[in-house]
Amino acid sequence: MYQRQVTILVYLSFMLLGLLSILWGILLPDIMVQLQMSPAASGLFFACLSLGSITGAFLGGKYVQKFEFVPLFAVLLLTLVVLIIGASFVQFWPLLLFFVFALGLTCSGLFTIGHTLIARLYVEKRARMMGFMDFMFSLGTLAAPLYVVVLYWGVEDWRWPLRILAIFLAGTAAFAWYLGRTHQSPAHMAHAKGSLSYRQVMKKPVFFALALMMFGYGAVEWGHGNWFVTYASQGLALSTEQSRLIFAFFTGGMVLSRLSFSLFLRWFTSAQLLMILVTCAFFGAVLVKVTAVPALLQLGNFALGLGLGAIFPLMLTAAMDLDSANGPVLSGLANIGGSIGYQAAALGTGLAAQQVGIATAYWLIPILAVWLFGTVSYFSYLLHKKHTQAVQV
């Protein structure tokens, strides 16, 4: 019963976190206008969010093992509610940077705990359950454009989507607090209460490759997620609402990918499936940039989402299968790599947009997709090599 309740808690939280994570990119055009932010300031905004995520991932991976997971999850959710409410009342953009840094730190800690809980609660069904967990995250990202469009029918103000989301997160925090007060986590008690080492994990080539791959993954996913609406509306002269609806094809592709990828593990190894996915993502990233036709933009967004969606849960599941005892570190390492990529894409695109315009600056996304293709190929090779050695032994 407790296992089911914790699973519901993590899945629901990940859906809301998915909505929050993509909300910033969708609301960015309105935030820029109201707070008088330049493209460079917008890039700095996402860089602060990314730096917070890096800090939270490092601290979470190293020290989260010292605490009971579910009560800590509740505290972090409540902290997130306070930060979102605070951000929604900001009148000057420099102050917003403080809030988004703290938001990134808090969300990253929640990701680390969520991944570790599900990985330990479902050892035999790890790939399926972690895939469904990230499906819930993608479901939140899919709902985000529609969520904003519907709320804007009533009040066209970027602050209200954040405030209403905070109410849902507050309810989730209360549920987590109830579980933490009335139960003790078997997933946590099965492992020692001590800090873990990133250094020992990074000595293994396959996990070093994981960090390189996650840099490209974070750069492409969040670079596209945070800048596509701005690119389509300002660079391609589409309406903001049409741009948001086209972007929904990207999140739809991610949802479908994360929901269905575990079925294909019956016919493909993890290494083979990773290569299929990254190839699809690469062609989607190129198509989005080379066309201005709405129908082809929809196709490119869908292909990019379909390819990217399952890469993260598939990669993290494969890594935890190799070393489950270091689950928090592996989750933290993946988040750190993804956040650095996120920061590079956000700040780089913002600075480039200020100099040459968003239409030209957006070429950074397909260029980063080349990096992703190369690093996924390297990770898949090492993964295949390890599995081959295990079979021979």
LOVEXPA-940141 format. One record per residue (C-alpha): residue number from 1; residue in one letter; x, y, z. Coordinates in steps of 0.001 Angstrom, whole numbers, plus 500000, padded with zeros to 6 digits. Layout:
// LOVEXPA-940141
+-----+------+--------+--------+--------+
: seq : type :     xx :     yy :     zz :
+-----+------+--------+--------+--------+
: NUM :    A :      X :      Y :      Z :
...
+-----+------+--------+--------+--------+
***
This chain:
// LOVEXPA-940141
+-----+------+--------+--------+--------+
: seq : type :     xx :     yy :     zz :
+-----+------+--------+--------+--------+
:   1 :    M : 500000 : 500000 : 500000 :
:   2 :    Y : 502809 : 502397 : 500960 :
:   3 :    Q : 504665 : 501581 : 497748 :
:   4 :    R : 501598 : 502540 : 495726 :
:   5 :    Q : 501095 : 505792 : 497658 :
:   6 :    V : 504721 : 506854 : 497192 :
:   7 :    T : 504501 : 506023 : 493491 :
:   8 :    I : 501387 : 508203 : 493123 :
:   9 :    L : 503151 : 511012 : 495004 :
:  10 :    V : 506252 : 510901 : 492796 :
:  11 :    Y : 504301 : 510608 : 489548 :
:  12 :    L : 501951 : 513472 : 490422 :
:  13 :    S : 504870 : 515646 : 491519 :
:  14 :    F : 506784 : 514943 : 488318 :
:  15 :    M : 503785 : 515946 : 486222 :
:  16 :    L : 503573 : 519296 : 488024 :
:  17 :    L : 507351 : 519767 : 487796 :
:  18 :    G : 507154 : 519102 : 484066 :
:  19 :    L : 504505 : 521791 : 483725 :
:  20 :    L : 506613 : 524233 : 485747 :
:  21 :    S : 509838 : 523528 : 483870 :
:  22 :    I : 508413 : 524308 : 480442 :
:  23 :    L : 506198 : 527143 : 481673 :
:  24 :    W : 509110 : 529587 : 481783 :
:  25 :    G : 509845 : 529222 : 478085 :
:  26 :    I : 506181 : 529599 : 477169 :
:  27 :    L : 505725 : 532699 : 479324 :
:  28 :    L : 509068 : 534232 : 478336 :
:  29 :    P : 507754 : 536634 : 475641 :
:  30 :    D : 505282 : 538170 : 478119 :
:  31 :    I : 507848 : 538264 : 480943 :
:  32 :    M : 510316 : 540058 : 478643 :
:  33 :    V : 507750 : 542724 : 477765 :
:  34 :    Q : 506427 : 543350 : 481284 :
:  35 :    L : 509812 : 543311 : 483057 :
:  36 :    Q : 511666 : 544979 : 480139 :
:  37 :    M : 514187 : 542174 : 479665 :
:  38 :    S : 516636 : 542114 : 476755 :
:  39 :    P : 517449 : 538814 : 474974 :
:  40 :    A : 520738 : 538683 : 476917 :
:  41 :    A : 518857 : 539159 : 480208 :
:  42 :    S : 516529 : 536337 : 479188 :
:  43 :    G : 519538 : 534114 : 478589 :
:  44 :    L : 520851 : 535068 : 482039 :
:  45 :    F : 517451 : 534152 : 483494 :
:  46 :    F : 517753 : 530589 : 482191 :
:  47 :    A : 521426 : 530447 : 483164 :
:  48 :    C : 520486 : 531172 : 486798 :
:  49 :    L : 517803 : 528493 : 486650 :
:  50 :    S : 520398 : 526082 : 485305 :
:  51 :    L : 523017 : 527028 : 487911 :
:  52 :    G : 520453 : 526347 : 490612 :
:  53 :    S : 519755 : 522948 : 489055 :
:  54 :    I : 523468 : 522114 : 488967 :
:  55 :    T : 523893 : 523071 : 492620 :
:  56 :    G : 520807 : 521114 : 493657 :
:  57 :    A : 521841 : 518049 : 491652 :
:  58 :    F : 525315 : 518017 : 493207 :
:  59 :    L : 524052 : 518447 : 496771 :
:  60 :    G : 521166 : 516034 : 496240 :
:  61 :    G : 523291 : 513285 : 494719 :
:  62 :    K : 525881 : 513541 : 497468 :
:  63 :    Y : 523820 : 514146 : 500612 :
:  64 :    V : 520178 : 513125 : 500047 :
:  65 :    Q : 521072 : 509630 : 501284 :
:  66 :    K : 521462 : 511048 : 504799 :
:  67 :    F : 517731 : 511828 : 505135 :
:  68 :    E : 514390 : 510078 : 504990 :
:  69 :    F : 513334 : 510530 : 501382 :
:  70 :    V : 509594 : 511220 : 501686 :
:  71 :    P : 509705 : 513846 : 504500 :
:  72 :    L : 512510 : 515642 : 502651 :
:  73 :    F : 510425 : 515468 : 499474 :
:  74 :    A : 507570 : 517191 : 501342 :
:  75 :    V : 509828 : 519970 : 502646 :
:  76 :    L : 511239 : 520632 : 499177 :
:  77 :    L : 507749 : 520751 : 497645 :
:  78 :    L : 506631 : 523293 : 500246 :
:  79 :    T : 509767 : 525349 : 499603 :
:  80 :    L : 508944 : 525273 : 495896 :
:  81 :    V : 505453 : 526646 : 496576 :
:  82 :    V : 506875 : 529601 : 498524 :
:  83 :    L : 509409 : 530362 : 495783 :
:  84 :    I : 506822 : 530239 : 492978 :
:  85 :    I : 504493 : 532587 : 494859 :
:  86 :    G : 507405 : 534938 : 495495 :
:  87 :    A : 508447 : 534899 : 491829 :
:  88 :    S : 504897 : 535727 : 490736 :
:  89 :    F : 505044 : 539061 : 492616 :
:  90 :    V : 508401 : 540225 : 491254 :
:  91 :    Q : 508386 : 543657 : 489561 :
:  92 :    F : 512086 : 543933 : 488616 :
:  93 :    W : 513835 : 541250 : 486581 :
:  94 :    P : 517141 : 541177 : 488579 :
:  95 :    L : 515157 : 540020 : 491633 :
:  96 :    L : 513592 : 537274 : 489518 :
:  97 :    L : 517071 : 535779 : 489019 :
:  98 :    F : 517322 : 534979 : 492739 :
:  99 :    F : 513994 : 533171 : 492704 :
: 100 :    V : 514745 : 531098 : 489616 :
: 101 :    F : 518131 : 530039 : 491039 :
: 102 :    A : 516417 : 528798 : 494199 :
: 103 :    L : 513670 : 527164 : 492104 :
: 104 :    G : 516260 : 525287 : 490055 :
: 105 :    L : 518037 : 524091 : 493192 :
: 106 :    T : 514814 : 522848 : 494779 :
: 107 :    C : 513501 : 521121 : 491640 :
: 108 :    S : 516800 : 519335 : 491140 :
: 109 :    G : 516639 : 517894 : 494646 :
: 110 :    L : 513104 : 516668 : 493965 :
: 111 :    F : 514256 : 514979 : 490737 :
: 112 :    T : 517063 : 513148 : 492537 :
: 113 :    I : 514767 : 511851 : 495279 :
: 114 :    G : 512044 : 510851 : 492815 :
: 115 :    H : 514391 : 508914 : 490533 :
: 116 :    T : 516031 : 507122 : 493461 :
: 117 :    L : 512733 : 506195 : 495115 :
: 118 :    I : 511234 : 504660 : 491976 :
: 119 :    A : 514476 : 502884 : 491031 :
: 120 :    R : 514661 : 501239 : 494466 :
: 121 :    L : 510971 : 500468 : 494874 :
: 122 :    Y : 510775 : 498701 : 491484 :
: 123 :    V : 514045 : 496846 : 490924 :
: 124 :    E : 512523 : 494238 : 488592 :
: 125 :    K : 510407 : 496756 : 486651 :
: 126 :    R : 512857 : 499655 : 486769 :
: 127 :    A : 512817 : 500575 : 483060 :
: 128 :    R : 509026 : 500528 : 482809 :
: 129 :    M : 508359 : 502448 : 486037 :
: 130 :    M : 511062 : 505063 : 485461 :
: 131 :    G : 509845 : 505466 : 481908 :
: 132 :    F : 506318 : 506054 : 483172 :
: 133 :    M : 507640 : 508514 : 485747 :
: 134 :    D : 509279 : 510577 : 483012 :
: 135 :    F : 506106 : 510128 : 480953 :
: 136 :    M : 504269 : 511940 : 483735 :
: 137 :    F : 506883 : 514695 : 483555 :
: 138 :    S : 506300 : 514960 : 479812 :
: 139 :    L : 502548 : 514943 : 480369 :
: 140 :    G : 503063 : 518098 : 482396 :
: 141 :    T : 505106 : 519675 : 479604 :
: 142 :    L : 502398 : 518687 : 477115 :
: 143 :    A : 499729 : 520324 : 479263 :
: 144 :    A : 501732 : 523542 : 479709 :
: 145 :    P : 500940 : 525256 : 476362 :
: 146 :    L : 497243 : 524388 : 476640 :
: 147 :    Y : 497256 : 525392 : 480322 :
: 148 :    V : 498558 : 528861 : 479450 :
: 149 :    V : 496224 : 529323 : 476471 :
: 150 :    V : 493148 : 528452 : 478568 :
: 151 :    L : 494147 : 530697 : 481488 :
: 152 :    Y : 494921 : 533565 : 479121 :
: 153 :    W : 491332 : 533466 : 477905 :
: 154 :    G : 490409 : 534814 : 481349 :
: 155 :    V : 493431 : 536861 : 482467 :
: 156 :    E : 496326 : 537533 : 480092 :
: 157 :    D : 498984 : 537837 : 482789 :
: 158 :    W : 502042 : 535561 : 483116 :
: 159 :    R : 501803 : 535653 : 486920 :
: 160 :    W : 498528 : 533746 : 487286 :
: 161 :    P : 499637 : 530456 : 485684 :
: 162 :    L : 502413 : 530342 : 488302 :
: 163 :    R : 500092 : 531110 : 491220 :
: 164 :    I : 497530 : 528487 : 490246 :
: 165 :    L : 500280 : 525900 : 489783 :
: 166 :    A : 501522 : 526723 : 493295 :
: 167 :    I : 498117 : 525713 : 494690 :
: 168 :    F : 498396 : 522249 : 493108 :
: 169 :    L : 501946 : 521854 : 494407 :
: 170 :    A : 500802 : 522824 : 497908 :
: 171 :    G : 498270 : 519973 : 497857 :
: 172 :    T : 500981 : 517558 : 496730 :
: 173 :    A : 503268 : 518781 : 499517 :
: 174 :    A : 500530 : 518101 : 502081 :
: 175 :    F : 500133 : 514539 : 500743 :
: 176 :    A : 503909 : 513996 : 500937 :
: 177 :    W : 504006 : 515326 : 504494 :
: 178 :    Y : 501211 : 512947 : 505492 :
: 179 :    L : 503089 : 509962 : 504050 :
: 180 :    G : 506336 : 511030 : 505679 :
: 181 :    R : 504690 : 511370 : 509104 :
: 182 :    T : 502849 : 508050 : 509005 :
: 183 :    H : 505294 : 505733 : 507203 :
: 184 :    Q : 508988 : 504950 : 506973 :
: 185 :    S : 510547 : 504466 : 503551 :
: 186 :    P : 511712 : 500887 : 502901 :
: 187 :    A : 513513 : 502122 : 499794 :
: 188 :    H : 515663 : 504341 : 501967 :
: 189 :    M : 516193 : 501972 : 504892 :
: 190 :    A : 517694 : 499325 : 502607 :
: 191 :    H : 520747 : 501557 : 502060 :
: 192 :    A : 523275 : 503095 : 504417 :
: 193 :    K : 522875 : 506686 : 505593 :
: 194 :    G : 526033 : 508277 : 504262 :
: 195 :    S : 527283 : 510682 : 501637 :
: 196 :    L : 528177 : 509302 : 498214 :
: 197 :    S : 531165 : 510094 : 495987 :
: 198 :    Y : 530993 : 511576 : 492498 :
: 199 :    R : 534709 : 510947 : 492036 :
: 200 :    Q : 534400 : 507171 : 492242 :
: 201 :    V : 531520 : 507122 : 489772 :
: 202 :    M : 533236 : 509423 : 487270 :
: 203 :    K : 536271 : 507128 : 487126 :
: 204 :    K : 534184 : 504672 : 485100 :
: 205 :    P : 534196 : 505590 : 481367 :
: 206 :    V : 530546 : 504651 : 480851 :
: 207 :    F : 529405 : 507126 : 483511 :
: 208 :    F : 531747 : 509831 : 482208 :
: 209 :    A : 530116 : 509278 : 478813 :
: 210 :    L : 526740 : 509613 : 480529 :
: 211 :    A : 527682 : 513117 : 481717 :
: 212 :    L : 528812 : 514137 : 478212 :
: 213 :    M : 525609 : 512771 : 476721 :
: 214 :    M : 523433 : 514590 : 479236 :
: 215 :    F : 525144 : 517880 : 478369 :
: 216 :    G : 523922 : 517505 : 474796 :
: 217 :    Y : 520532 : 516220 : 475909 :
: 218 :    G : 519915 : 519156 : 478246 :
: 219 :    A : 521139 : 521650 : 475666 :
: 220 :    V : 518870 : 520376 : 472895 :
: 221 :    E : 515763 : 519679 : 474987 :
: 222 :    W : 515748 : 522864 : 477020 :
: 223 :    G : 517315 : 525070 : 474377 :
: 224 :    H : 514444 : 524117 : 472099 :
: 225 :    G : 511897 : 524167 : 474920 :
: 226 :    N : 512820 : 527632 : 476141 :
: 227 :    W : 513435 : 529342 : 472816 :
: 228 :    F : 511165 : 527747 : 470201 :
: 229 :    V : 508102 : 529891 : 470961 :
: 230 :    T : 510259 : 533024 : 470814 :
: 231 :    Y : 511957 : 531799 : 467617 :
: 232 :    A : 508667 : 530973 : 465885 :
: 233 :    S : 506912 : 534186 : 466926 :
: 234 :    Q : 509785 : 536629 : 466361 :
: 235 :    G : 511983 : 534818 : 463838 :
: 236 :    L : 509266 : 533254 : 461661 :
: 237 :    A : 506554 : 535885 : 462290 :
: 238 :    L : 503974 : 533352 : 463483 :
: 239 :    S : 501461 : 534365 : 466135 :
: 240 :    T : 502403 : 533567 : 469721 :
: 241 :    E : 499373 : 531301 : 470155 :
: 242 :    Q : 500136 : 529388 : 466938 :
: 243 :    S : 503766 : 529013 : 468046 :
: 244 :    R : 502651 : 527547 : 471363 :
: 245 :    L : 500320 : 525077 : 469659 :
: 246 :    I : 503078 : 523970 : 467251 :
: 247 :    F : 505360 : 523486 : 470248 :
: 248 :    A : 502745 : 521142 : 471729 :
: 249 :    F : 503767 : 518613 : 469035 :
: 250 :    F : 507225 : 518506 : 470631 :
: 251 :    T : 505853 : 517750 : 474074 :
: 252 :    G : 503375 : 515296 : 472528 :
: 253 :    G : 506250 : 513409 : 470927 :
: 254 :    M : 508055 : 513272 : 474261 :
: 255 :    V : 504972 : 511925 : 476013 :
: 256 :    L : 504481 : 509179 : 473424 :
: 257 :    S : 508171 : 508262 : 473507 :
: 258 :    R : 508363 : 507910 : 477285 :
: 259 :    L : 505093 : 506007 : 477456 :
: 260 :    S : 506009 : 503415 : 474836 :
: 261 :    F : 509795 : 502955 : 474807 :
: 262 :    S : 509832 : 500047 : 477280 :
: 263 :    L : 507754 : 497985 : 474817 :
: 264 :    F : 510573 : 498149 : 472259 :
: 265 :    L : 513078 : 496687 : 474724 :
: 266 :    R : 511565 : 493314 : 473799 :
: 267 :    W : 513179 : 493575 : 470363 :
: 268 :    F : 516089 : 495995 : 470863 :
: 269 :    T : 518845 : 496332 : 473445 :
: 270 :    S : 519163 : 499617 : 475339 :
: 271 :    A : 522163 : 500580 : 473190 :
: 272 :    Q : 520312 : 499914 : 469928 :
: 273 :    L : 517193 : 501774 : 471024 :
: 274 :    L : 519256 : 504783 : 472110 :
: 275 :    M : 520738 : 505033 : 468605 :
: 276 :    I : 517300 : 504840 : 466971 :
: 277 :    L : 515998 : 507575 : 469255 :
: 278 :    V : 518919 : 509971 : 468809 :
: 279 :    T : 518737 : 509620 : 465013 :
: 280 :    C : 515064 : 510609 : 465092 :
: 281 :    A : 515853 : 513568 : 467364 :
: 282 :    F : 518668 : 514765 : 465101 :
: 283 :    F : 516498 : 514857 : 461984 :
: 284 :    G : 513740 : 516615 : 463937 :
: 285 :    A : 516135 : 519326 : 465157 :
: 286 :    V : 517361 : 519988 : 461618 :
: 287 :    L : 513839 : 520079 : 460151 :
: 288 :    V : 512618 : 522606 : 462721 :
: 289 :    K : 515362 : 525036 : 461683 :
: 290 :    V : 515343 : 524649 : 457899 :
: 291 :    T : 511593 : 525119 : 457366 :
: 292 :    A : 509064 : 527866 : 458046 :
: 293 :    V : 505995 : 525855 : 456962 :
: 294 :    P : 503715 : 525276 : 459995 :
: 295 :    A : 502926 : 521656 : 459031 :
: 296 :    L : 506632 : 520810 : 458696 :
: 297 :    L : 507387 : 522648 : 461936 :
: 298 :    Q : 504827 : 520400 : 463607 :
: 299 :    L : 506470 : 517313 : 462091 :
: 300 :    G : 509939 : 518465 : 463136 :
: 301 :    N : 508780 : 519205 : 466674 :
: 302 :    F : 507109 : 515800 : 466919 :
: 303 :    A : 510201 : 513959 : 465612 :
: 304 :    L : 512472 : 515876 : 467980 :
: 305 :    G : 510224 : 515106 : 470948 :
: 306 :    L : 509792 : 511466 : 469930 :
: 307 :    G : 513553 : 511016 : 469732 :
: 308 :    L : 514480 : 512944 : 472868 :
: 309 :    G : 511685 : 511745 : 475136 :
: 310 :    A : 512924 : 508270 : 476027 :
: 311 :    I : 516670 : 508973 : 475929 :
: 312 :    F : 516807 : 510218 : 479518 :
: 313 :    P : 514841 : 507428 : 481283 :
: 314 :    L : 516466 : 504753 : 479101 :
: 315 :    M : 519948 : 506081 : 479796 :
: 316 :    L : 519371 : 506474 : 483545 :
: 317 :    T : 517795 : 503018 : 483831 :
: 318 :    A : 520760 : 501451 : 482033 :
: 319 :    A : 523174 : 503314 : 484323 :
: 320 :    M : 521342 : 502279 : 487508 :
: 321 :    D : 521272 : 498673 : 486317 :
: 322 :    L : 525074 : 498843 : 486240 :
: 323 :    D : 525411 : 500448 : 489712 :
: 324 :    S : 522148 : 500752 : 491662 :
: 325 :    A : 523915 : 501525 : 494969 :
: 326 :    N : 525013 : 504878 : 493540 :
: 327 :    G : 521540 : 505746 : 492265 :
: 328 :    P : 521415 : 509262 : 493808 :
: 329 :    V : 524847 : 510107 : 492376 :
: 330 :    L : 523891 : 508840 : 488914 :
: 331 :    S : 520677 : 510869 : 488995 :
: 332 :    G : 522620 : 513888 : 490231 :
: 333 :    L : 525288 : 513419 : 487569 :
: 334 :    A : 522639 : 513234 : 484850 :
: 335 :    N : 520963 : 516378 : 486166 :
: 336 :    I : 524290 : 518227 : 486411 :
: 337 :    G : 525212 : 517337 : 482835 :
: 338 :    G : 521750 : 518272 : 481599 :
: 339 :    S : 521748 : 521538 : 483538 :
: 340 :    I : 525144 : 522609 : 482193 :
: 341 :    G : 523865 : 521911 : 478696 :
: 342 :    Y : 520690 : 523821 : 479528 :
: 343 :    Q : 522777 : 526770 : 480698 :
: 344 :    A : 525016 : 526731 : 477625 :
: 345 :    A : 522061 : 526642 : 475233 :
: 346 :    A : 520023 : 529245 : 477122 :
: 347 :    L : 522804 : 531781 : 477599 :
: 348 :    G : 524415 : 531110 : 474217 :
: 349 :    T : 521144 : 531500 : 472330 :
: 350 :    G : 520240 : 534644 : 474270 :
: 351 :    L : 523592 : 536328 : 473611 :
: 352 :    A : 523572 : 535291 : 469955 :
: 353 :    A : 519985 : 536517 : 469542 :
: 354 :    Q : 520972 : 539940 : 470819 :
: 355 :    Q : 523786 : 540176 : 468260 :
: 356 :    V : 522364 : 538511 : 465135 :
: 357 :    G : 518663 : 537944 : 465890 :
: 358 :    I : 516819 : 534851 : 467066 :
: 359 :    A : 516351 : 533461 : 463542 :
: 360 :    T : 520113 : 533029 : 463102 :
: 361 :    A : 520868 : 532243 : 466750 :
: 362 :    Y : 518495 : 529280 : 466640 :
: 363 :    W : 521033 : 527385 : 464487 :
: 364 :    L : 522652 : 526547 : 467827 :
: 365 :    I : 519989 : 523870 : 468436 :
: 366 :    P : 520792 : 521620 : 465419 :
: 367 :    I : 524516 : 522169 : 466072 :
: 368 :    L : 524040 : 520880 : 469623 :
: 369 :    A : 522052 : 517962 : 468195 :
: 370 :    V : 525264 : 516879 : 466423 :
: 371 :    W : 527018 : 516751 : 469821 :
: 372 :    L : 524129 : 514723 : 471238 :
: 373 :    F : 524312 : 512237 : 468364 :
: 374 :    G : 528043 : 511721 : 468880 :
: 375 :    T : 527914 : 511297 : 472661 :
: 376 :    V : 524914 : 508949 : 472573 :
: 377 :    S : 526823 : 506844 : 470049 :
: 378 :    Y : 529800 : 506698 : 472437 :
: 379 :    F : 527635 : 505847 : 475463 :
: 380 :    S : 525796 : 503155 : 473487 :
: 381 :    Y : 529105 : 501625 : 472401 :
: 382 :    L : 530368 : 501425 : 476007 :
: 383 :    L : 527023 : 500051 : 477189 :
: 384 :    H : 527056 : 497356 : 474498 :
: 385 :    K : 530658 : 496519 : 475405 :
: 386 :    K : 529806 : 496086 : 479109 :
: 387 :    H : 526816 : 493864 : 478346 :
: 388 :    T : 528924 : 491740 : 475992 :
: 389 :    Q : 531590 : 491287 : 478681 :
: 390 :    A : 528922 : 490341 : 481242 :
: 391 :    V : 527502 : 487671 : 478919 :
: 392 :    Q : 530973 : 486234 : 478283 :
: 393 :    V : 531637 : 485993 : 482011 :
+-----+------+--------+--------+--------+
***
